[in-house]
């Protein structure tokens, strides 16, 4: 990691997470905008294939390809969270292939017992320490609590909006687009977007009479 420390706020930090274990609340408390890396279907994976073994999935290859080609210039770092063996091992590859100064591997345990919780808390504290040192910020308990409140509002709104799918008012593809937008923008802006979207959805009628069928993809 470079010795230069960031001094201004509202930088973006990306995260590569096959689950939902990355604590965005900590990033918000650090005055960072968290951006989830979702991949880009418009690019190939030729350069990633030079570094990744054949056992790694296409999604992981695509995200590495995206990073090798270069992420947005305002993304100042990346967090890779352990969600599978692929993400566990791919962090080492990112260290060699991706040009970012701040990189952190968050070792999220797969078990849910007391020992695992203690382990995860310790790793999150290390994340806080490194974020504070590199971005020259102070992550206080008060900021984390406020960030938790913000994220809970977002999650509750997403849950409420999601219920309109069963009422045949919101399509699954539309909800998927909403979730993607939330994961890739400033969370205060995302909250406002969700509030506006919910009010818009409430004015819509069901499209159940349009002979559309529900499709379940696996």
C-alpha positions, 0 to 999 in steps of 0.5 A: 500500500502506498504511504500517501494518505487521502485527505478529502471525503466522499471518495468511492470504495468498491467491494467484491462480495459474493454474499451480503457480508460487507459492512457498508455501515462502516464505510458510510461512517468513514464518509465513503461511498460504497460501490458494489462490483457487479460485473460488466456483461459488455467486456470479455475475460481474456486478461482475467483468464491469464491469472485465474484458475479454471475452477473460478466462476465467470462472475469472478473472472468478469469482475477481475477483468473489469478491475484490470481494465481500470475502475472509475477514477474516483474509486480509491480502494476495494474490499474483498469479502470472503464469501466462497473459496473463489473470493478467498483466493482471488484477493491474492490475485488482485494484489498482483494485478489491480492498480489500487492503493487501498485493498483489504480482505475481510475474512467473514466466517461462514459459521454463526457461533460465538467464536465466529462472531468474535473473529468477525468483530476483530476483523471489522475493527482492523478494517476500521483501523486501516480505513482511518489511517489511509483515508485520514478519517475518524470512525466513531460509534456515533457515526456507525450508529447513524449509518446503521439507522440509514441502512435499516431505512433503506432495507425496510424500503426495499422490503416494502417495495419488493412486496409489490411484486406479488401484487403484480404491480412491480416486475422482478426485473424492475426490482432488480434494477432498483437493488442494483442502483441502491448498491452503486450510489451514495446511500443518502441519495439511494434513500431519497430514490427509494422514497420517491419510487415507493410513492410512484409505485403506490399510484400504479395499477396491477398488470395481472390482467395483461396475460403475463406469467411469473418466471422463476430463474435459478 
